[in-house]
Amino acid sequence: MKKVDNSIFTILRFYDFTVFMMRKIGFYLSIILVMLGCSRYPADVEWALKHAGDNRAELETVLEQYSKRAEDKLKLKSAYFLIANMPFHFTVRDPKFEAFKVYLEENEISDRSWTDFLKTNGQHFGEIEIEPDILHINSEFLIRNIDFSFRVWQEAPWGNR
């Protein structure tokens, strides 16, 4: 039979080891929690930025623009909303439709213009390209539209209701 050593030294050694391990676990756990909690943006915005690829810098420019001044807090929330929802929206591009827009700009808009365009280019648009907004919308466009929306909201008679 083996004799169990219940001396005070054995108990203290076990206690010291346990305290050491608890401190070590606590230290690493606190580092992990700090890293998880240190995101600059809300989680949904961070997720969208992660999927923005090369366009991330453009979108972060918008967020930095509205983070500078306290009075832009609502604009920042608007930018958060728009950017968080961009992965679910896209723009449809079609070379023939783009040509039609140029045609309308150069000529008067009328039923005749539409008919002439269809005779020239056929009735079906062909090469449709889908561009995800998160990959293509630039900071200048987004800032201009957010600022314009707020200006209309604040200046329009219906905005004060």
C-alpha positions in Angstrom: 0.0 0.0 0.0 1.1 3.5 -0.9 1.2 6.0 1.8 -0.6 9.3 1.0 1.4 12.4 2.0 -1.0 14.8 3.6 1.6 17.1 4.9 1.0 20.8 4.9 3.7 21.2 2.3 1.9 19.0 -0.2 -1.3 20.9 0.3 0.4 24.3 -0.1 2.2 23.1 -3.3 -1.2 22.0 -4.8 -2.8 25.3 -3.7 0.1 27.3 -5.3 -0.3 25.4 -8.5 -4.0 25.9 -8.6 -3.7 29.7 -8.0 -1.0 29.9 -10.7 -3.2 28.1 -13.2 -6.3 30.2 -12.4 -4.3 33.4 -12.8 -2.9 32.1 -16.1 -6.4 31.2 -17.4 -7.8 34.5 -16.1 -5.1 36.4 -17.9 -5.6 34.7 -21.3 -9.4 34.9 -20.9 -9.2 38.7 -20.3 -7.0 39.2 -23.3 -9.5 37.2 -25.5 -12.4 39.3 -24.1 -10.6 42.5 -24.7 -9.8 41.5 -28.3 -13.4 40.6 -29.0 -14.7 43.8 -27.5 -12.3 46.1 -29.2 -14.1 46.3 -32.6 -14.2 49.8 -33.9 -17.6 49.3 -35.4 -20.9 47.4 -34.6 -20.7 43.7 -35.4 -23.0 43.9 -38.5 -20.9 46.8 -39.9 -17.7 44.9 -39.2 -19.1 41.9 -41.0 -20.0 44.0 -44.1 -16.6 45.7 -44.1 -15.0 42.2 -44.0 -16.9 41.4 -47.2 -16.1 44.7 -48.9 -12.7 43.5 -50.3 -10.7 46.4 -51.8 -13.6 48.8 -51.2 -13.2 48.6 -47.4 -11.0 51.7 -47.3 -13.7 53.7 -49.1 -16.4 52.7 -46.7 -14.2 53.3 -43.7 -13.5 56.8 -45.0 -17.3 57.5 -44.7 -17.3 56.2 -41.1 -14.3 58.3 -40.2 -15.9 61.4 -41.8 -18.9 61.1 -39.5 -16.9 60.0 -36.4 -15.1 63.3 -36.2 -17.8 65.6 -34.9 -20.4 65.0 -32.2 -23.2 66.7 -34.2 -22.7 64.0 -36.9 -23.8 61.2 -34.6 -27.0 60.5 -36.5 -25.2 60.6 -39.8 -22.8 58.0 -38.4 -25.7 55.8 -37.4 -27.1 56.3 -41.0 -23.8 55.3 -42.5 -23.7 52.2 -40.2 -27.2 51.2 -41.4 -26.3 51.7 -45.1 -23.0 49.9 -44.9 -24.4 47.0 -42.8 -27.1 46.4 -45.4 -24.9 46.8 -48.5 -24.0 43.1 -48.8 -27.6 42.4 -49.6 -28.1 44.9 -52.4 -26.6 45.3 -55.8 -26.6 47.3 -59.0 -27.6 45.7 -62.4 -25.5 46.9 -65.3 -26.3 46.2 -69.0 -24.1 47.6 -71.8 -27.2 48.2 -74.0 -29.1 49.9 -71.2 -26.1 52.1 -70.5 -26.1 53.0 -74.2 -29.8 53.8 -73.9 -29.1 56.2 -71.0 -26.5 58.0 -73.2 -29.0 58.0 -76.1 -31.7 59.6 -73.9 -29.2 62.3 -72.7 -28.3 63.2 -76.2 -31.9 63.2 -77.5 -35.3 64.2 -76.3 -37.0 61.7 -74.1 -40.1 60.4 -75.9 -41.9 57.3 -76.9 -40.2 57.6 -80.3 -36.8 57.5 -78.6 -37.6 54.2 -76.9 -38.9 52.7 -80.1 -35.9 53.8 -82.1 -33.6 52.4 -79.4 -35.3 49.0 -79.5 -35.2 48.9 -83.3 -31.5 49.5 -83.1 -30.5 47.3 -80.2 -33.2 44.6 -80.1 -36.0 44.2 -77.6 -33.9 42.2 -75.0 -31.0 43.4 -73.1 -28.2 41.0 -73.2 -25.1 41.0 -71.0 -26.5 41.8 -67.6 -23.8 42.3 -64.9 -24.6 42.3 -61.2 -22.3 44.6 -59.1 -22.6 44.2 -55.3 -23.0 47.6 -53.7 -20.5 46.7 -51.0 -17.8 46.3 -53.7 -18.5 49.4 -55.8 -20.0 52.3 -53.9 -17.4 54.9 -53.1 -17.0 57.2 -50.2 -17.8 60.4 -52.2 -21.1 59.0 -53.4 -22.1 57.8 -50.0 -21.2 61.0 -48.1 -22.8 63.2 -50.7 -26.1 61.2 -50.5 -26.1 61.1 -46.7 -25.5 64.8 -46.4 -28.2 65.5 -49.1 -30.7 63.3 -47.3 -30.1 65.1 -44.0 -30.3 68.5 -45.6 -33.7 67.7 -47.3 -34.9 66.2 -44.0 -34.0 69.3 -42.0 -35.1 71.9 -44.6 -38.2 70.4 -46.1 -41.6 71.4 -44.6 -42.5 67.8 -44.0 -39.2 67.2 -42.2 -40.2 69.2 -39.1 -43.3 67.2 -38.3 
